[in-house]
Amino acid sequence: MKAVVLAGGYATRMWPITKHRPKMFLPIGESTVIDRIFADLEADDRIDAVYVSTNERFAPDFEAHLANSDFDKPKLSVEDTTEEEDKFGVVGALAQLIDRENVDDDLLVIAGDNLISFAVSEFLDYFEDHDAPTLAAYDVGSREKAKSYGLVDIEGDRVIDFQEKPDDPKSTLVSIACYAFPQDSLDLLPTYLEDGHNPDEPGWFVQWLQNREATYAYTFEGAWFDIGTPESYLDAVAWHLNGESLVAESASLEDATIGENVHVMDDVTLEETTLEHTVIFPDAVVENGDIRRSIIDQGTHIEDLDLAGALIGAHTTITNGTDE
């Protein structure tokens, strides 16, 4: 069995934090979003190859990241795009990858920005038991949230309807961009695209597919975070830290108050500062500040400032109301 980790997004909703780094590299504790997925795939003997589908702009970042990792399976498969408007759509890019890499096997497809509480091995067990297209589904608990995802309607564990981003969702069970397809189902991808169907989200292909063959939903409880906004990223960090905080040994703290769910990275300097639900990247300096639910990028210098819900880009200086 093969696996594809989707890592081609530009994460414009998280700029400037993700303008020059893939959002999949954002830290969750001591690991990253995508490394949690790689670790699961590396440990499962059923997966014999992992293709990391990314774009040309971030390809060097992934090459360096994988070269410095202990993972053996992941290899890059690069889309010919450098900007958001050039993207083929996820389904279109997936079809190109299958052709480019000559994939002729069952396939696991998972978004590289997915933070999930279940083990991928459990999902693959379920897929093998059913030997049919399978998706992972999660109850987001809010119809407003459900509007942003593919809505899943099931009888037992069989999908009987699937609607991609409905305006009026009738339930709160959504697909979370984790799919497993038998090889025979993947053979239908060219037909789907040649007939002019939506090449964007995988949910559109699943919606088309479930009308043609039995498709199943692996439902789970626990946690799921789609790391696509600052709020969802900070919520994921809070879930992982569970009220604790993570402060690098090399950080310098002087009269600093560290509240819940705070991650302070290497060589950060904090003086007379209070932090709550905040991530601060390496080499940042914060003096006389009250920072809450914010992300402060590396090399930033902030002085005499209170922030809530802020994103501060790398190497920015904000002192006494001025910024550089």
Residue pairs with C-beta under 8 A, 6 or more apart in sequence:
1 46
1 47
1 48
1 105
1 106
1 107
1 108
1 124
2 47
2 48
2 49
2 50
2 51
2 101
2 103
2 105
2 106
2 107
2 108
3 41
3 47
3 49
3 50
3 51
3 73
3 107
3 108
3 109
3 110
4 50
4 51
4 53
4 77
4 94
4 97
4 107
4 108
4 109
4 110
5 34
5 37
5 38
5 41
5 50
5 51
5 52
5 53
5 74
5 110
5 111
5 112
6 53
6 90
6 93
6 94
6 109
6 110
6 111
6 112
6 177
7 22
7 24
7 34
7 52
7 53
7 54
7 58
7 62
7 112
7 113
8 53
8 54
8 55
8 58
8 79
8 81
8 87
8 90
8 93
9 23
9 113
9 228
10 18
10 55
10 57
10 83
10 84
11 18
11 22
11 23
11 113
11 228
12 18
12 84
13 228
13 229
13 230
14 23
14 228
14 229
14 230
14 233
14 311
15 311
16 297
16 311
16 312
16 313
16 314
17 26
17 230
17 295
17 297
17 311
17 313
18 26
19 313
20 314
21 61
22 34
22 54
22 58
22 61
22 62
22 112
23 33
23 113
23 227
23 228
23 233
24 32
24 33
24 34
24 112
24 113
24 227
25 32
25 33
25 34
25 61
25 65
26 32
26 33
26 227
26 233
27 237
27 263
27 265
27 279
28 36
28 115
28 236
28 237
28 240
29 237
29 240
29 241
29 246
29 263
30 246
31 39
33 112
33 113
33 114
33 115
33 227
33 236
34 112
34 113
35 69
35 71
36 115
37 110
37 112
37 114
37 120
38 50
38 69
38 71
38 73
38 74
39 71
40 119
40 120
40 121
41 47
41 50
41 73
41 74
41 108
41 120
42 50
42 71
42 72
42 73
43 121
44 120
44 121
44 124
46 124
46 128
47 73
47 108
47 124
48 73
49 73
49 75
50 71
50 73
50 74
50 75
51 74
51 75
51 76
51 77
51 97
51 101
51 103
52 62
52 66
52 74
52 75
52 76
52 77
52 112
53 77
53 79
53 93
53 94
53 97
54 62
54 76
54 77
54 78
54 79
55 78
55 79
55 81
55 82
55 87
56 78
56 79
56 80
56 81
56 82
57 81
57 82
57 83
59 76
59 78
62 76
63 76
66 74
66 75
66 76
77 97
77 100
77 101
79 87
79 88
79 93
79 96
80 86
81 87
81 88
87 93
88 96
88 199
89 198
89 199
89 200
89 201
90 199
90 200
90 201
90 202
91 189
91 192
91 193
91 198
91 199
91 200
91 201
91 202
91 204
91 205
92 193
92 199
92 200
94 109
94 189
94 202
95 189
95 190
95 193
95 199
97 103
98 107
98 186
98 189
103 186
104 183
105 183
106 127
106 180
106 181
106 182
106 183
107 180
107 181
107 183
107 186
108 120
108 123
108 124
108 127
108 178
108 179
108 180
109 177
109 178
109 179
109 180
109 181
109 202
110 120
110 177
110 178
110 179
111 176
111 177
111 178
111 226
113 226
113 227
113 228
114 176
114 177
114 178
114 224
114 225
114 226
114 227
115 223
115 224
115 225
115 227
115 236
115 239
115 240
116 136
116 176
116 178
116 220
116 222
116 223
116 224
117 220
117 222
117 223
117 224
118 136
118 220
118 222
120 178
122 218
123 134
123 136
123 178
123 180
123 218
124 180
126 134
126 216
126 218
127 134
127 180
127 218
130 214
130 216
131 182
132 182
132 185
132 213
132 214
132 215
132 216
133 179
133 180
133 181
133 182
133 185
133 206
133 209
133 210
133 213
133 214
133 215
133 216
134 179
134 180
134 215
134 216
134 217
134 218
135 152
135 159
135 175
135 176
135 178
135 179
135 180
135 206
135 215
135 216
135 217
135 218
136 175
136 176
136 178
136 179
136 217
136 218
136 219
136 220
137 152
137 154
137 173
137 174
137 175
137 176
137 217
137 218
137 219
137 220
138 173
138 174
138 176
138 219
138 220
138 224
139 172
139 173
139 174
139 219
139 221
140 146
140 149
140 172
140 173
140 174
141 172
142 172
143 169
143 171
143 172
145 172
145 174
146 166
146 169
146 171
146 172
146 173
146 174
147 165
147 166
147 167
147 169
148 165
149 165
149 174
149 175
149 176
149 203
149 226
150 162
150 163
150 164
150 165
150 174
150 175
150 201
150 203
150 206
150 207
151 162
151 163
151 164
151 166
151 169
151 170
151 171
151 173
151 174
151 175
152 159
152 161
152 162
152 171
152 173
152 174
152 175
152 217
153 159
153 160
153 161
153 162
153 163
153 170
153 171
153 173
154 160
154 173
154 217
154 219
157 216
157 217
157 218
157 219
158 214
158 215
158 216
158 217
159 206
159 210
159 215
159 216
159 217
160 210
161 210
162 175
162 203
162 206
162 207
162 210
162 215
163 169
163 207
164 198
164 201
164 203
164 204
164 207
165 201
165 203
173 217
173 219
175 203
175 206
175 217
176 224
176 226
177 202
177 226
179 202
179 206
185 209
185 213
188 209
188 212
189 205
192 205
192 208
192 209
193 199
197 204
197 205
197 208
198 204
206 215
209 215
223 239
225 232
225 233
225 235
225 236
225 239
226 232
227 233
227 236
230 295
230 309
230 311
231 293
233 279
233 295
234 261
234 277
234 278
234 279
234 293
234 295
237 261
237 263
237 279
238 260
238 261
238 277
241 260
241 261
241 262
241 263
243 260
243 261
244 260
244 261
245 258
245 259
245 260
245 261
245 262
245 263
245 264
246 262
246 263
246 264
247 253
247 258
247 262
247 263
247 264
248 264
248 265
248 266
248 267
248 268
248 282
250 266
250 267
251 264
251 265
251 266
251 267
251 268
251 269
251 270
252 267
252 268
252 269
252 270
253 270
254 270
254 271
254 272
255 271
255 272
255 273
256 270
256 271
256 272
256 273
256 274
256 275
257 273
257 274
257 275
258 264
258 275
259 274
259 275
259 276
259 277
260 276
260 277
261 276
261 277
261 278
262 275
262 276
262 277
262 278
262 279
262 280
263 278
263 279
263 280
264 270
264 275
264 280
265 279
265 280
265 281
265 282
265 298
266 282
266 283
267 282
267 283
268 280
268 281
268 282
268 283
268 284
268 285
268 286
269 284
269 285
269 286
269 287
270 280
270 285
270 286
270 287
271 286
271 287
271 288
272 287
272 288
272 289
273 286
273 287
273 288
273 289
273 290
273 291
274 289
274 290
274 291
275 286
275 291
275 292
276 291
276 292
276 293
277 292
277 293
278 291
278 292
278 293
278 294
278 295
278 296
279 294
279 295
279 296
280 286
280 291
280 296
281 295
281 296
281 297
281 298
281 299
281 300
281 314
282 298
282 299
283 298
283 299
284 296
284 297
284 298
284 299
284 300
284 301
284 302
285 300
285 301
285 302
285 303
286 296
286 302
286 303
287 302
287 303
287 304
288 303
288 304
288 305
289 302
289 303
289 304
289 305
289 306
289 307
290 306
290 307
291 302
291 306
291 307
291 308
291 310
292 307
292 308
292 309
293 308
293 309
294 307
294 308
294 309
294 310
294 311
294 312
295 310
295 311
295 312
296 302
296 310
296 312
297 311
297 312
297 313
297 314
297 315
297 316
298 314
298 315
299 314
299 315
300 312
300 313
300 314
300 315
300 316
300 317
300 318
301 316
301 317
301 318
301 319
302 312
302 317
302 318
302 319
303 318
303 319
303 320
304 319
304 320
304 321
305 318
305 321
312 318
316 323
316 324
317 323
317 324
318 324
